Amino acid sequence: MPSLYDQDFYAWANEQAALLRAGKLSAADIEHIAEEIESMGKTEKRELVNRLAVLLLHLLQWQFQPGRRSASWVATITVQRDDLTDHLRDNPSLKSAVDQAIVDAYRKAAILATGETDLPRTVFPPTCPWLFEQIMDAAFWPDSDHH
């Protein structure tokens, strides 16, 4: 017989929260609770990588397609920087994962930039050319005088 965890995750989550709040730890599904908490942490790290990938993609486009720069790109870059700032404020321990997140995000961003720009992959640097501080700096616009 499938467990509530397998049949109806939402109902299981609410049931487990009620058991924990009532102090009924022996009745709680500790193993699945632990798995879900770990999964939530991985989700936060994935969001960091995904947001960085979008930001890096647009910074690459900004640098390598100056003729196509637009208010839309400015908005996307600005919003991603803002969302990343919020995400790191809400998850301060993720700051220790930023260097690896940039490596992972840049790999994705360079692949996406190849598709978005129709430029060969070899046009883009093999590794991220910017420091995290630059990536997040509102005044940083690669190879431009935009402020």
Number of C-alpha atoms within 10 A of each C-alpha: 5 7 9 13 16 9 11 11 12 11 12 18 17 11 16 21 14 13 16 16 10 9 11 11 12 9 10 16 16 13 8 14 16 11 10 13 11 11 12 12 13 12 12 16 17 15 15 23 23 20 19 29 24 21 25 26 24 23 24 25 24 21 17 18 13 13 9 12 14 10 9 9 16 15 11 15 24 16 14 19 20 13 15 20 13 12 17 15 12 11 14 11 10 16 12 9 13 18 12 11 22 24 16 18 24 27 17 18 27 25 14 20 23 18 12 13 14 9 13 12 15 9 10 19 11 11 12 19 13 14 11 13 9 13 21 19 12 13 11 16 18 18 11 10 8 9 7
